[in-house]
Amino acid sequence: MSIQLFCIPYAGGSSTIYNKWKRILSPQIDVVPIELSGRAGRFSEGLYNSLNEAVLDVQLQINKKISSSNYAIYGHSMGALITYELIKQSQTLSPKHVFISGLAAPRFNHISQDIHLLPDSLFIDEVKKLNGTPPEIFENNELMALFLPVLRSDFKIISEYSETSTEKKIKQNLNIFYGSDEGMKAESILAWREYTEGTIDSYEISGDHFFVNTNYSKICDLIKGAIFPYLY
């Protein structure tokens, strides 16, 4: 038996970040990267006006690609927030397992500054601090002109996010991944227990917030272990 693993990228990210996972994960795990609107192969499509728009769009993408009831979902940072709201809001999606990566529990997930409102130079400085964007993008004016609107849009919808409901819990077991150097407090990880009827297992991954790019082999090992029971 095989299982599909739908993977949702972070703010400013493209589905291509997950392509290398296909070479590491078992052939029985079908990695299905989800492309968000306005980037890469969907560059000509409009950017989202709200996180809920992103959630509805991702559901449409998954519905087009889903092949059976045996599937799991992985999301990093903004992708994890989309994953959580997607499962909570959907009447039809019921993944076997959920991977929340680089995201504190929603009640801790508040951006103190609306950095998307900053002038370009200051906004770029803030983005650089996050250490998740290849330096060559900052050095290329044409690339920056394409990349900045996507980043601004993503940070906008994150900063304006408010939880759709604090009462309804999801049902799935969660694996929570967080970077050893991203400064996430233990209580903000353990608080995910308040959001699911399932169990949670948390794992510290060596690296900063973008350990998803630098230490993906460790993530893939943990995913294999969690998904193994659904392969037989």
Contacts in CASP RR format, 6 or more apart in sequence:
PFRMAT RR
TARGET T0000
AUTHOR 0000-0000-0000
METHOD contacts of the structure
MODEL  1
MSIQLFCIPYAGGSSTIYNKWKRILSPQIDVVPIELSGRAGRFSEGLYNS
LNEAVLDVQLQINKKISSSNYAIYGHSMGALITYELIKQSQTLSPKHVFI
SGLAAPRFNHISQDIHLLPDSLFIDEVKKLNGTPPEIFENNELMALFLPV
LRSDFKIISEYSETSTEKKIKQNLNIFYGSDEGMKAESILAWREYTEGTI
DSYEISGDHFFVNTNYSKICDLIKGAIFPYLY
1 28 0 8 1.000
1 70 0 8 1.000
1 230 0 8 1.000
1 231 0 8 1.000
1 232 0 8 1.000
2 27 0 8 1.000
2 28 0 8 1.000
2 29 0 8 1.000
2 30 0 8 1.000
2 70 0 8 1.000
2 231 0 8 1.000
3 28 0 8 1.000
3 29 0 8 1.000
3 30 0 8 1.000
3 70 0 8 1.000
3 71 0 8 1.000
3 72 0 8 1.000
3 96 0 8 1.000
3 227 0 8 1.000
3 230 0 8 1.000
3 231 0 8 1.000
4 30 0 8 1.000
4 32 0 8 1.000
4 65 0 8 1.000
4 66 0 8 1.000
4 67 0 8 1.000
4 68 0 8 1.000
4 70 0 8 1.000
4 71 0 8 1.000
4 72 0 8 1.000
5 25 0 8 1.000
5 29 0 8 1.000
5 30 0 8 1.000
5 31 0 8 1.000
5 32 0 8 1.000
5 71 0 8 1.000
5 72 0 8 1.000
5 73 0 8 1.000
5 74 0 8 1.000
5 223 0 8 1.000
5 227 0 8 1.000
6 32 0 8 1.000
6 34 0 8 1.000
6 62 0 8 1.000
6 65 0 8 1.000
6 71 0 8 1.000
6 72 0 8 1.000
6 73 0 8 1.000
6 74 0 8 1.000
6 95 0 8 1.000
7 15 0 8 1.000
7 18 0 8 1.000
7 21 0 8 1.000
7 31 0 8 1.000
7 32 0 8 1.000
7 33 0 8 1.000
7 34 0 8 1.000
7 73 0 8 1.000
7 74 0 8 1.000
7 75 0 8 1.000
8 34 0 8 1.000
8 36 0 8 1.000
8 58 0 8 1.000
8 73 0 8 1.000
8 74 0 8 1.000
8 75 0 8 1.000
8 76 0 8 1.000
8 79 0 8 1.000
8 80 0 8 1.000
8 82 0 8 1.000
8 83 0 8 1.000
9 15 0 8 1.000
9 17 0 8 1.000
9 18 0 8 1.000
9 33 0 8 1.000
9 34 0 8 1.000
9 36 0 8 1.000
9 75 0 8 1.000
9 76 0 8 1.000
9 78 0 8 1.000
9 79 0 8 1.000
10 17 0 8 1.000
10 75 0 8 1.000
10 76 0 8 1.000
10 77 0 8 1.000
10 78 0 8 1.000
10 79 0 8 1.000
10 210 0 8 1.000
10 212 0 8 1.000
11 77 0 8 1.000
11 78 0 8 1.000
11 151 0 8 1.000
11 154 0 8 1.000
11 155 0 8 1.000
11 158 0 8 1.000
12 39 0 8 1.000
12 78 0 8 1.000
12 133 0 8 1.000
12 147 0 8 1.000
12 150 0 8 1.000
12 151 0 8 1.000
12 154 0 8 1.000
13 36 0 8 1.000
13 39 0 8 1.000
13 150 0 8 1.000
14 35 0 8 1.000
14 36 0 8 1.000
14 39 0 8 1.000
14 40 0 8 1.000
15 33 0 8 1.000
15 34 0 8 1.000
15 35 0 8 1.000
15 36 0 8 1.000
15 40 0 8 1.000
16 33 0 8 1.000
16 40 0 8 1.000
17 33 0 8 1.000
17 212 0 8 1.000
17 213 0 8 1.000
18 31 0 8 1.000
18 33 0 8 1.000
19 33 0 8 1.000
20 216 0 8 1.000
21 31 0 8 1.000
21 216 0 8 1.000
21 220 0 8 1.000
22 31 0 8 1.000
24 216 0 8 1.000
24 217 0 8 1.000
24 220 0 8 1.000
25 31 0 8 1.000
25 220 0 8 1.000
25 223 0 8 1.000
25 224 0 8 1.000
26 224 0 8 1.000
26 231 0 8 1.000
28 231 0 8 1.000
29 223 0 8 1.000
29 224 0 8 1.000
29 227 0 8 1.000
29 231 0 8 1.000
32 65 0 8 1.000
34 58 0 8 1.000
34 61 0 8 1.000
34 62 0 8 1.000
35 41 0 8 1.000
35 42 0 8 1.000
35 61 0 8 1.000
36 42 0 8 1.000
36 48 0 8 1.000
36 54 0 8 1.000
36 57 0 8 1.000
36 58 0 8 1.000
37 45 0 8 1.000
37 46 0 8 1.000
37 47 0 8 1.000
37 48 0 8 1.000
37 54 0 8 1.000
37 57 0 8 1.000
38 44 0 8 1.000
38 45 0 8 1.000
38 46 0 8 1.000
38 47 0 8 1.000
38 150 0 8 1.000
39 150 0 8 1.000
43 146 0 8 1.000
47 149 0 8 1.000
47 150 0 8 1.000
47 153 0 8 1.000
48 54 0 8 1.000
48 57 0 8 1.000
48 153 0 8 1.000
48 154 0 8 1.000
48 157 0 8 1.000
49 157 0 8 1.000
50 157 0 8 1.000
50 160 0 8 1.000
51 81 0 8 1.000
51 82 0 8 1.000
51 85 0 8 1.000
51 157 0 8 1.000
51 158 0 8 1.000
51 160 0 8 1.000
51 161 0 8 1.000
52 85 0 8 1.000
52 89 0 8 1.000
52 164 0 8 1.000
53 157 0 8 1.000
54 82 0 8 1.000
54 157 0 8 1.000
55 82 0 8 1.000
55 85 0 8 1.000
55 86 0 8 1.000
55 89 0 8 1.000
58 82 0 8 1.000
58 86 0 8 1.000
59 86 0 8 1.000
59 90 0 8 1.000
59 93 0 8 1.000
62 73 0 8 1.000
62 86 0 8 1.000
62 93 0 8 1.000
63 92 0 8 1.000
69 94 0 8 1.000
69 96 0 8 1.000
70 96 0 8 1.000
70 230 0 8 1.000
71 95 0 8 1.000
71 96 0 8 1.000
72 95 0 8 1.000
72 96 0 8 1.000
72 97 0 8 1.000
72 98 0 8 1.000
72 99 0 8 1.000
72 226 0 8 1.000
72 227 0 8 1.000
72 230 0 8 1.000
73 83 0 8 1.000
73 86 0 8 1.000
73 87 0 8 1.000
73 95 0 8 1.000
73 97 0 8 1.000
73 98 0 8 1.000
73 99 0 8 1.000
74 83 0 8 1.000
74 98 0 8 1.000
74 99 0 8 1.000
74 101 0 8 1.000
74 223 0 8 1.000
75 82 0 8 1.000
75 83 0 8 1.000
75 99 0 8 1.000
75 100 0 8 1.000
75 101 0 8 1.000
76 101 0 8 1.000
76 102 0 8 1.000
76 103 0 8 1.000
76 212 0 8 1.000
77 101 0 8 1.000
77 102 0 8 1.000
77 103 0 8 1.000
77 209 0 8 1.000
77 212 0 8 1.000
78 154 0 8 1.000
78 157 0 8 1.000
78 158 0 8 1.000
79 103 0 8 1.000
80 100 0 8 1.000
80 101 0 8 1.000
80 102 0 8 1.000
80 103 0 8 1.000
81 103 0 8 1.000
81 106 0 8 1.000
81 109 0 8 1.000
81 158 0 8 1.000
81 161 0 8 1.000
83 98 0 8 1.000
83 99 0 8 1.000
83 100 0 8 1.000
84 98 0 8 1.000
84 100 0 8 1.000
84 103 0 8 1.000
84 106 0 8 1.000
84 170 0 8 1.000
84 195 0 8 1.000
85 163 0 8 1.000
85 164 0 8 1.000
86 93 0 8 1.000
87 93 0 8 1.000
87 94 0 8 1.000
87 95 0 8 1.000
87 98 0 8 1.000
87 170 0 8 1.000
87 172 0 8 1.000
88 164 0 8 1.000
88 165 0 8 1.000
88 168 0 8 1.000
88 169 0 8 1.000
88 170 0 8 1.000
89 164 0 8 1.000
94 171 0 8 1.000
94 172 0 8 1.000
95 172 0 8 1.000
96 172 0 8 1.000
96 227 0 8 1.000
96 230 0 8 1.000
97 172 0 8 1.000
97 173 0 8 1.000
97 175 0 8 1.000
97 226 0 8 1.000
97 227 0 8 1.000
97 230 0 8 1.000
98 170 0 8 1.000
98 172 0 8 1.000
98 173 0 8 1.000
98 174 0 8 1.000
98 175 0 8 1.000
99 174 0 8 1.000
99 175 0 8 1.000
99 177 0 8 1.000
99 223 0 8 1.000
99 226 0 8 1.000
100 174 0 8 1.000
100 175 0 8 1.000
100 176 0 8 1.000
100 177 0 8 1.000
100 192 0 8 1.000
101 176 0 8 1.000
101 177 0 8 1.000
101 178 0 8 1.000
101 212 0 8 1.000
101 219 0 8 1.000
102 177 0 8 1.000
102 178 0 8 1.000
102 179 0 8 1.000
102 182 0 8 1.000
102 184 0 8 1.000
102 209 0 8 1.000
102 211 0 8 1.000
102 212 0 8 1.000
103 109 0 8 1.000
104 184 0 8 1.000
104 185 0 8 1.000
104 188 0 8 1.000
104 189 0 8 1.000
104 191 0 8 1.000
105 188 0 8 1.000
105 189 0 8 1.000
105 191 0 8 1.000
105 192 0 8 1.000
105 194 0 8 1.000
105 195 0 8 1.000
106 163 0 8 1.000
106 195 0 8 1.000
107 163 0 8 1.000
107 191 0 8 1.000
107 194 0 8 1.000
108 185 0 8 1.000
108 187 0 8 1.000
108 188 0 8 1.000
108 191 0 8 1.000
109 161 0 8 1.000
111 155 0 8 1.000
111 158 0 8 1.000
111 159 0 8 1.000
114 155 0 8 1.000
114 156 0 8 1.000
114 159 0 8 1.000
115 123 0 8 1.000
115 126 0 8 1.000
115 155 0 8 1.000
115 159 0 8 1.000
116 123 0 8 1.000
116 151 0 8 1.000
116 152 0 8 1.000
116 153 0 8 1.000
116 155 0 8 1.000
116 156 0 8 1.000
116 159 0 8 1.000
118 126 0 8 1.000
120 148 0 8 1.000
123 148 0 8 1.000
123 151 0 8 1.000
123 152 0 8 1.000
124 138 0 8 1.000
124 144 0 8 1.000
124 148 0 8 1.000
127 133 0 8 1.000
127 151 0 8 1.000
128 138 0 8 1.000
130 209 0 8 1.000
130 210 0 8 1.000
131 208 0 8 1.000
131 209 0 8 1.000
131 210 0 8 1.000
132 209 0 8 1.000
132 210 0 8 1.000
132 213 0 8 1.000
133 147 0 8 1.000
136 143 0 8 1.000
137 143 0 8 1.000
137 144 0 8 1.000
137 147 0 8 1.000
138 144 0 8 1.000
169 194 0 8 1.000
169 195 0 8 1.000
169 196 0 8 1.000
169 197 0 8 1.000
170 195 0 8 1.000
170 196 0 8 1.000
170 197 0 8 1.000
171 196 0 8 1.000
171 197 0 8 1.000
171 198 0 8 1.000
172 196 0 8 1.000
172 198 0 8 1.000
173 196 0 8 1.000
173 198 0 8 1.000
173 199 0 8 1.000
173 200 0 8 1.000
173 201 0 8 1.000
174 192 0 8 1.000
174 196 0 8 1.000
174 198 0 8 1.000
174 199 0 8 1.000
174 200 0 8 1.000
174 201 0 8 1.000
175 200 0 8 1.000
175 201 0 8 1.000
175 202 0 8 1.000
175 203 0 8 1.000
175 222 0 8 1.000
175 223 0 8 1.000
175 226 0 8 1.000
176 189 0 8 1.000
176 192 0 8 1.000
176 200 0 8 1.000
176 201 0 8 1.000
176 202 0 8 1.000
176 203 0 8 1.000
177 202 0 8 1.000
177 203 0 8 1.000
177 205 0 8 1.000
177 211 0 8 1.000
177 219 0 8 1.000
177 222 0 8 1.000
178 184 0 8 1.000
178 189 0 8 1.000
178 202 0 8 1.000
178 203 0 8 1.000
178 204 0 8 1.000
178 205 0 8 1.000
179 204 0 8 1.000
179 205 0 8 1.000
179 206 0 8 1.000
179 207 0 8 1.000
179 208 0 8 1.000
179 209 0 8 1.000
179 211 0 8 1.000
180 204 0 8 1.000
180 205 0 8 1.000
180 206 0 8 1.000
180 207 0 8 1.000
180 211 0 8 1.000
181 206 0 8 1.000
181 207 0 8 1.000
181 208 0 8 1.000
182 207 0 8 1.000
182 208 0 8 1.000
182 209 0 8 1.000
182 211 0 8 1.000
189 202 0 8 1.000
190 200 0 8 1.000
190 202 0 8 1.000
192 200 0 8 1.000
192 202 0 8 1.000
193 200 0 8 1.000
201 226 0 8 1.000
203 222 0 8 1.000
205 211 0 8 1.000
205 215 0 8 1.000
205 218 0 8 1.000
205 219 0 8 1.000
206 215 0 8 1.000
206 218 0 8 1.000
207 214 0 8 1.000
207 215 0 8 1.000
208 214 0 8 1.000
211 218 0 8 1.000
211 219 0 8 1.000
212 219 0 8 1.000
END
